[in-house]
Amino acid sequence: MLSSRGRRPVSVIVEPVARGLLRVGLTPNMVTVIGAVVTAVIAVLLIPGGHLFWAAVVSGLFAAFDLVDGTMARLRGGGTKFGATLDATCDRITDGALFAAITWWLIFTYQPHPSLIVASFVVLIGSQVISYVKARGEASGFRIVGGLIERPERLIIGLVGIGLQGLGVPYAIDVALWVLAAGSVYTVVQRLFMASRNPEALEHIAPPPGTRDSDPQEANAR
């Protein structure tokens, strides 16, 4: 939702940063990798250790690199297919690291009701499936735009939840995870529905390699 509507308002901040990074010789792909590595390391070191507020603040700053690298690519004349693949891969790594770290903290420190741990696992898995549905659908030629809980919403709600919990706000992480769990399930169904309504949704696809139907000579011999 925010990914398609929020880029223009923040461009006044992101573009100067992107231009500055280009001037010092960094490439969009370098920024993508740096942002992913630092964000993942922060999550797995600070959150399990109980430093929730600082994990939220610093992770939020480096997660913003996801906007900067794309702007850098645009300023250089456009992104590449490899750059898009690298960016999507790093997004999955950082999302996984963040919610795995939160789940670890829940189990070993927070010790909540087991249902909250289940909700955290739903968010962890859902964050990957939401993105996969979009990627697989677009690989099939579908147009899948938007969704209730996309990556910006997921990061904002998750980081605000752990940040407020770190400041002593009771049940902040509980509320954040339940909202994300319900929203993630809804978004997976929502995106599958978008794919099913695509004009090409019922077109047949080629059989996978290695099957008898995938070999024309073998099919003709039958």
C-alpha positions as a Markdown table, in Angstrom:
| # | Residue | x | y | z |
|---|---|---|---|---|
| 1 | Met | 0.0 | 0.0 | 0.0 |
| 2 | Leu | 2.6 | 2.5 | 1.1 |
| 3 | Ser | 5.2 | 1.3 | -1.5 |
| 4 | Ser | 3.1 | 2.6 | -4.4 |
| 5 | Arg | 2.0 | 5.9 | -2.6 |
| 6 | Gly | 4.8 | 6.9 | -0.3 |
| 7 | Arg | 7.7 | 7.3 | -2.6 |
| 8 | Arg | 7.0 | 10.8 | -3.9 |
| 9 | Pro | 6.7 | 12.4 | -0.5 |
| 10 | Val | 10.0 | 11.0 | 0.8 |
| 11 | Ser | 11.9 | 11.8 | -2.5 |
| 12 | Val | 12.8 | 15.2 | -1.2 |
| 13 | Ile | 14.9 | 13.5 | 1.5 |
| 14 | Val | 16.0 | 10.4 | -0.4 |
| 15 | Glu | 17.3 | 12.1 | -3.6 |
| 16 | Pro | 20.0 | 14.3 | -2.0 |
| 17 | Val | 21.2 | 11.2 | -0.1 |
| 18 | Ala | 21.3 | 9.2 | -3.2 |
| 19 | Arg | 23.2 | 11.8 | -5.1 |
| 20 | Gly | 25.7 | 12.1 | -2.3 |
| 21 | Leu | 26.4 | 8.3 | -2.3 |
| 22 | Leu | 26.8 | 8.3 | -6.1 |
| 23 | Arg | 29.4 | 11.2 | -5.8 |
| 24 | Val | 31.5 | 9.2 | -3.3 |
| 25 | Gly | 31.6 | 6.3 | -5.7 |
| 26 | Leu | 29.1 | 3.9 | -4.3 |
| 27 | Thr | 26.8 | 1.9 | -6.7 |
| 28 | Pro | 23.2 | 1.0 | -6.1 |
| 29 | Asn | 24.1 | -2.6 | -5.7 |
| 30 | Met | 26.7 | -1.8 | -3.1 |
| 31 | Val | 24.2 | 0.2 | -1.1 |
| 32 | Thr | 21.7 | -2.7 | -1.4 |
| 33 | Val | 24.1 | -5.2 | 0.0 |
| 34 | Ile | 25.5 | -2.8 | 2.7 |
| 35 | Gly | 21.9 | -2.0 | 3.9 |
| 36 | Ala | 20.9 | -5.6 | 4.0 |
| 37 | Val | 24.0 | -6.8 | 5.9 |
| 38 | Val | 23.9 | -4.0 | 8.5 |
| 39 | Thr | 20.1 | -4.4 | 9.0 |
| 40 | Ala | 20.4 | -8.1 | 9.4 |
| 41 | Val | 23.3 | -7.9 | 11.8 |
| 42 | Ile | 21.6 | -5.3 | 13.9 |
| 43 | Ala | 18.5 | -7.4 | 14.2 |
| 44 | Val | 20.2 | -10.6 | 15.2 |
| 45 | Leu | 22.5 | -8.9 | 17.7 |
| 46 | Leu | 20.4 | -6.3 | 19.4 |
| 47 | Ile | 16.9 | -7.8 | 19.5 |
| 48 | Pro | 17.8 | -11.2 | 21.2 |
| 49 | Gly | 19.9 | -9.2 | 23.6 |
| 50 | Gly | 16.8 | -7.1 | 24.6 |
| 51 | His | 18.0 | -3.8 | 23.1 |
| 52 | Leu | 14.6 | -3.4 | 21.4 |
| 53 | Phe | 14.4 | 0.4 | 21.2 |
| 54 | Trp | 17.8 | 0.9 | 19.6 |
| 55 | Ala | 17.3 | -2.1 | 17.3 |
| 56 | Ala | 14.1 | -0.4 | 16.0 |
| 57 | Val | 15.8 | 3.0 | 15.5 |
| 58 | Val | 19.0 | 1.8 | 13.8 |
| 59 | Ser | 17.2 | -0.9 | 11.8 |
| 60 | Gly | 14.7 | 1.7 | 10.6 |
| 61 | Leu | 17.5 | 4.0 | 9.4 |
| 62 | Phe | 19.3 | 1.3 | 7.4 |
| 63 | Ala | 16.1 | -0.2 | 6.1 |
| 64 | Ala | 15.6 | 3.2 | 4.4 |
| 65 | Phe | 18.5 | 2.1 | 2.1 |
| 66 | Asp | 15.8 | 0.2 | 0.3 |
| 67 | Leu | 14.6 | 3.5 | -1.0 |
| 68 | Val | 18.0 | 5.0 | -1.6 |
| 69 | Asp | 19.4 | 2.3 | -3.8 |
| 70 | Gly | 16.4 | 2.5 | -6.2 |
| 71 | Thr | 16.7 | 6.2 | -6.4 |
| 72 | Met | 20.4 | 5.9 | -7.1 |
| 73 | Ala | 19.7 | 3.5 | -10.0 |
| 74 | Arg | 17.1 | 5.9 | -11.4 |
| 75 | Leu | 19.5 | 8.8 | -11.2 |
| 76 | Arg | 22.1 | 6.7 | -13.1 |
| 77 | Gly | 19.6 | 6.2 | -15.9 |
| 78 | Gly | 17.6 | 3.2 | -14.7 |
| 79 | Gly | 18.0 | -0.1 | -12.8 |
| 80 | Thr | 19.1 | -3.4 | -14.1 |
| 81 | Lys | 17.4 | -6.8 | -14.0 |
| 82 | Phe | 20.2 | -8.1 | -11.8 |
| 83 | Gly | 19.9 | -5.1 | -9.5 |
| 84 | Ala | 16.2 | -5.8 | -9.1 |
| 85 | Thr | 16.9 | -9.5 | -8.3 |
| 86 | Leu | 19.6 | -8.6 | -5.8 |
| 87 | Asp | 17.3 | -6.0 | -4.1 |
| 88 | Ala | 14.5 | -8.5 | -3.8 |
| 89 | Thr | 16.8 | -11.2 | -2.4 |
| 90 | Cys | 18.3 | -8.8 | 0.2 |
| 91 | Asp | 14.8 | -7.7 | 1.2 |
| 92 | Arg | 13.8 | -11.3 | 1.9 |
| 93 | Ile | 17.0 | -11.8 | 4.0 |
| 94 | Thr | 16.5 | -8.7 | 6.1 |
| 95 | Asp | 12.8 | -9.4 | 6.6 |
| 96 | Gly | 13.6 | -13.0 | 7.7 |
| 97 | Ala | 16.4 | -11.8 | 10.0 |
| 98 | Leu | 14.2 | -9.2 | 11.7 |
| 99 | Phe | 11.2 | -11.5 | 12.4 |
| 100 | Ala | 13.4 | -14.5 | 13.3 |
| 101 | Ala | 15.2 | -12.3 | 15.8 |
| 102 | Ile | 11.8 | -11.1 | 17.2 |
| 103 | Thr | 10.6 | -14.7 | 17.5 |
| 104 | Trp | 13.9 | -15.7 | 19.3 |
| 105 | Trp | 13.4 | -12.8 | 21.8 |
| 106 | Leu | 9.8 | -13.8 | 22.3 |
| 107 | Ile | 10.7 | -17.4 | 23.1 |
| 108 | Phe | 13.7 | -16.9 | 25.3 |
| 109 | Thr | 13.1 | -13.5 | 26.9 |
| 110 | Tyr | 9.5 | -12.4 | 26.7 |
| 111 | Gln | 8.0 | -15.9 | 27.1 |
| 112 | Pro | 4.4 | -14.9 | 26.0 |
| 113 | His | 1.4 | -17.1 | 25.5 |
| 114 | Pro | 2.2 | -19.7 | 22.8 |
| 115 | Ser | -0.3 | -18.2 | 20.5 |
| 116 | Leu | 1.8 | -15.1 | 20.1 |
| 117 | Ile | 4.8 | -17.2 | 19.1 |
| 118 | Val | 2.5 | -18.8 | 16.4 |
| 119 | Ala | 1.5 | -15.3 | 15.3 |
| 120 | Ser | 5.2 | -14.4 | 15.0 |
| 121 | Phe | 5.9 | -17.5 | 12.8 |
| 122 | Val | 2.9 | -16.5 | 10.7 |
| 123 | Val | 4.5 | -13.1 | 10.1 |
| 124 | Leu | 7.9 | -14.6 | 9.4 |
| 125 | Ile | 6.4 | -17.0 | 6.8 |
| 126 | Gly | 3.9 | -14.6 | 5.5 |
| 127 | Ser | 6.5 | -11.9 | 4.8 |
| 128 | Gln | 8.2 | -14.4 | 2.4 |
| 129 | Val | 5.0 | -15.7 | 0.8 |
| 130 | Ile | 3.6 | -12.2 | 0.1 |
| 131 | Ser | 6.6 | -11.3 | -1.9 |
| 132 | Tyr | 6.8 | -14.7 | -3.6 |
| 133 | Val | 3.2 | -14.4 | -4.9 |
| 134 | Lys | 4.0 | -11.1 | -6.5 |
| 135 | Ala | 7.3 | -12.3 | -8.0 |
| 136 | Arg | 5.9 | -15.6 | -9.3 |
| 137 | Gly | 2.8 | -13.9 | -10.6 |
| 138 | Glu | 4.8 | -11.2 | -12.5 |
| 139 | Ala | 7.1 | -14.0 | -13.9 |
| 140 | Ser | 3.9 | -15.4 | -15.4 |
| 141 | Gly | 3.1 | -12.1 | -16.9 |
| 142 | Phe | 0.5 | -11.0 | -14.3 |
| 143 | Arg | 0.2 | -7.5 | -13.0 |
| 144 | Ile | 0.0 | -7.6 | -9.1 |
| 145 | Val | 0.1 | -4.1 | -7.6 |
| 146 | Gly | -0.5 | -3.2 | -4.0 |
| 147 | Gly | -1.8 | -5.1 | -1.1 |
| 148 | Leu | -2.8 | -4.4 | 2.5 |
| 149 | Ile | 0.5 | -5.4 | 4.1 |
| 150 | Glu | 3.5 | -4.8 | 1.9 |
| 151 | Arg | 7.1 | -4.5 | 3.0 |
| 152 | Pro | 6.9 | -0.8 | 4.2 |
| 153 | Glu | 3.9 | -1.5 | 6.3 |
| 154 | Arg | 5.5 | -4.7 | 7.7 |
| 155 | Leu | 8.7 | -2.9 | 8.7 |
| 156 | Ile | 6.9 | 0.1 | 10.1 |
| 157 | Ile | 4.5 | -1.9 | 12.3 |
| 158 | Gly | 7.2 | -4.4 | 13.3 |
| 159 | Leu | 9.8 | -1.8 | 14.2 |
| 160 | Val | 7.3 | 0.5 | 16.0 |
| 161 | Gly | 6.1 | -2.5 | 18.0 |
| 162 | Ile | 9.6 | -3.5 | 19.2 |
| 163 | Gly | 10.5 | 0.1 | 19.7 |
| 164 | Leu | 7.6 | 0.9 | 21.9 |
| 165 | Gln | 8.1 | -2.4 | 23.8 |
| 166 | Gly | 11.6 | -1.4 | 24.4 |
| 167 | Leu | 10.4 | 1.9 | 25.9 |
| 168 | Gly | 8.2 | 0.0 | 28.3 |
| 169 | Val | 4.8 | 0.2 | 26.6 |
| 170 | Pro | 3.0 | -3.0 | 27.6 |
| 171 | Tyr | 1.8 | -5.4 | 24.9 |
| 172 | Ala | 3.2 | -3.2 | 22.1 |
| 173 | Ile | 4.8 | -6.1 | 20.4 |
| 174 | Asp | 1.8 | -8.3 | 21.0 |
| 175 | Val | -0.5 | -5.8 | 19.1 |
| 176 | Ala | 2.1 | -5.4 | 16.3 |
| 177 | Leu | 2.5 | -9.1 | 15.7 |
| 178 | Trp | -1.3 | -9.9 | 15.8 |
| 179 | Val | -1.9 | -7.0 | 13.3 |
| 180 | Leu | 0.8 | -8.2 | 11.1 |
| 181 | Ala | -0.2 | -11.9 | 11.3 |
| 182 | Ala | -3.8 | -11.1 | 10.3 |
| 183 | Gly | -2.8 | -8.6 | 7.7 |
| 184 | Ser | -0.2 | -11.0 | 6.2 |
| 185 | Val | -2.7 | -13.8 | 5.8 |
| 186 | Tyr | -5.2 | -11.3 | 4.2 |
| 187 | Thr | -2.5 | -10.0 | 1.8 |
| 188 | Val | -1.5 | -13.4 | 0.6 |
| 189 | Val | -5.2 | -14.2 | -0.2 |
| 190 | Gln | -5.6 | -10.7 | -1.7 |
| 191 | Arg | -2.7 | -11.1 | -4.1 |
| 192 | Leu | -3.7 | -14.6 | -5.1 |
| 193 | Phe | -7.1 | -13.2 | -5.9 |
| 194 | Met | -5.5 | -10.5 | -8.0 |
| 195 | Ala | -3.6 | -13.2 | -9.9 |
| 196 | Ser | -6.7 | -15.3 | -10.4 |
| 197 | Arg | -8.5 | -12.3 | -11.9 |
| 198 | Asn | -5.8 | -11.7 | -14.5 |
| 199 | Pro | -6.9 | -12.2 | -18.1 |
| 200 | Glu | -4.1 | -14.8 | -18.6 |
| 201 | Ala | -4.8 | -16.7 | -15.4 |
| 202 | Leu | -6.3 | -19.8 | -17.1 |
| 203 | Glu | -3.7 | -20.1 | -19.9 |
| 204 | His | -1.9 | -23.4 | -19.9 |
| 205 | Ile | 1.8 | -23.5 | -19.1 |
| 206 | Ala | 4.5 | -25.8 | -20.5 |
| 207 | Pro | 5.1 | -29.0 | -18.5 |
| 208 | Pro | 8.3 | -29.0 | -16.4 |
| 209 | Pro | 11.5 | -30.3 | -17.9 |
| 210 | Gly | 12.0 | -34.0 | -17.5 |
| 211 | Thr | 8.4 | -35.0 | -17.8 |
| 212 | Arg | 7.3 | -37.1 | -20.8 |
| 213 | Asp | 5.0 | -34.3 | -22.0 |
| 214 | Ser | 7.9 | -31.9 | -22.1 |
| 215 | Asp | 9.7 | -34.0 | -24.7 |
| 216 | Pro | 8.1 | -33.5 | -28.1 |
| 217 | Gln | 9.8 | -36.5 | -29.6 |
| 218 | Glu | 8.7 | -38.7 | -26.8 |
| 219 | Ala | 5.1 | -37.3 | -26.9 |
| 220 | Asn | 5.0 | -38.1 | -30.7 |
| 221 | Ala | 6.2 | -41.7 | -30.1 |
| 222 | Arg | 3.2 | -42.5 | -27.9 |
